[in-house]
Amino acid sequence: MKKVSKRIEIIANILEAEDKNVWDLCCDHGQLGSYLLENKNVRKVFFVDRVPKIMDSLEKILNHSFSKERFECQTLDAHEIDPTPNDVITICGVGGQLAISLMNAFLKKLKESESTYLICAHYHMYDLRLFLRDNHLKLISEKLIEDQGRMYELLYVSHMGSEEIPLIGSKMWDFSNLHHIRYLDKTLSHYQKKGHQESAPYLLYKNLKDSLKN
Ligand SMILES: C[S@@+](CC[C@H](N)C(=O)[O-])C[C@H]1O[C@@H](n2cnc3c(N)ncnc32)[C@H](O)[C@@H]1O
């Protein structure tokens, strides 16, 4: 199997070793699901992408590497999947708005089940966190990943925990790491450029930044 990116490796390794079904949604080359099949104790991976060409070539590659019982390829819009209430659902490498829309669809089907969700989206992370919190999801863990100069927030959540989802992140920050400081500055300047200095997210990020000066 080809070496995967640092981001994929960190996402995969946040999962507890579990004998569960995992959904690799919007999977593209299927790097996350393939890594899990190879390195983690997962029962079966369902790979989903809406582009037929992507799924055809992925299925050929998977057929060479894994037995047929361990994976299934589904060419469809990820909103249409039919998971069972104990599955692990991963949504990675997509925008925050799509992640919200997908979670909205799954929560209608699964309600407050034992499913766990691993989400590593870009942009609109505050909106995504707020949506998850409003829907009573709890934090299992969170990480801020740096990979080749780009930053990614990773959220591992479920309805089973007790820790409230922090709206701008909490344990993920490590301010001895320059990448984290730059990410906070970049997020603040994003809200400033949009003229959103009175908005709740801006004020929360600003508070966090100010607390570093003390
Ligand atoms: C940038 S890739 C992300 C690949 C991988 N998940 C990762 O983290 O590297 C985004 C993929 O999402 C797929 N996609 C976008 N919207 C989708 C949807 N509604 N349903 C299924 N696949 C979708 C695209 O076809 C594309 O292959």
Ligand as a Chemical Component Dictionary entry (heavy atoms), coordinates in Angstrom:
data_LIG
# 
_chem_comp.id                   LIG 
_chem_comp.type                 NON-POLYMER 
_chem_comp.pdbx_formal_charge   0 
_chem_comp.three_letter_code    LIG 
# 
loop_
_chem_comp_atom.comp_id 
_chem_comp_atom.atom_id 
_chem_comp_atom.alt_atom_id 
_chem_comp_atom.type_symbol 
_chem_comp_atom.charge 
_chem_comp_atom.model_Cartn_x 
_chem_comp_atom.model_Cartn_y 
_chem_comp_atom.model_Cartn_z 
_chem_comp_atom.pdbx_ordinal 
LIG C1  C1  C 0  -10.805 16.128 -1.477 1  
LIG S1  S1  S 1  -11.517 14.546 -1.620 2  
LIG C2  C2  C 0  -11.319 13.941 0.034  3  
LIG C3  C3  C 0  -10.709 12.573 0.020  4  
LIG C4  C4  C 0  -10.469 11.938 1.368  5  
LIG N1  N1  N 0  -11.671 11.789 2.161  6  
LIG C5  C5  C 0  -9.401  12.672 2.163  7  
LIG O1  O1  O 0  -9.650  13.048 3.315  8  
LIG O2  O2  O -1 -8.285  12.853 1.642  9  
LIG C6  C6  C 0  -13.247 14.880 -1.695 10 
LIG C7  C7  C 0  -14.069 13.753 -2.327 11 
LIG O3  O3  O 0  -15.420 13.920 -1.940 12 
LIG C8  C8  C 0  -16.249 13.439 -2.974 13 
LIG N2  N2  N 0  -17.590 13.991 -2.704 14 
LIG C9  C9  C 0  -17.941 15.295 -2.617 15 
LIG N3  N3  N 0  -19.243 15.411 -2.288 16 
LIG C10 C10 C 0  -19.728 14.141 -2.146 17 
LIG C11 C11 C 0  -20.983 13.595 -1.780 18 
LIG N4  N4  N 0  -22.047 14.394 -1.510 19 
LIG N5  N5  N 0  -21.126 12.259 -1.726 20 
LIG C12 C12 C 0  -20.077 11.451 -2.007 21 
LIG N6  N6  N 0  -18.855 11.892 -2.342 22 
LIG C13 C13 C 0  -18.674 13.232 -2.415 23 
LIG C14 C14 C 0  -15.561 13.920 -4.232 24 
LIG O4  O4  O 0  -15.948 13.165 -5.347 25 
LIG C15 C15 C 0  -14.084 13.732 -3.848 26 
LIG O5  O5  O 0  -13.596 12.492 -4.309 27 
# 
loop_
_chem_comp_bond.comp_id 
_chem_comp_bond.atom_id_1 
_chem_comp_bond.atom_id_2 
_chem_comp_bond.value_order 
_chem_comp_bond.pdbx_ordinal 
LIG C1  S1  SING 1  
LIG S1  C2  SING 2  
LIG S1  C6  SING 3  
LIG C2  C3  SING 4  
LIG C3  C4  SING 5  
LIG C4  N1  SING 6  
LIG C4  C5  SING 7  
LIG C5  O1  DOUB 8  
LIG C5  O2  SING 9  
LIG C6  C7  SING 10 
LIG C7  O3  SING 11 
LIG C7  C15 SING 12 
LIG O3  C8  SING 13 
LIG C8  N2  SING 14 
LIG C8  C14 SING 15 
LIG N2  C9  SING 16 
LIG N2  C13 SING 17 
LIG C9  N3  DOUB 18 
LIG N3  C10 SING 19 
LIG C10 C11 SING 20 
LIG C10 C13 DOUB 21 
LIG C11 N4  SING 22 
LIG C11 N5  DOUB 23 
LIG N5  C12 SING 24 
LIG C12 N6  DOUB 25 
LIG N6  C13 SING 26 
LIG C14 O4  SING 27 
LIG C14 C15 SING 28 
LIG C15 O5  SING 29 
# 
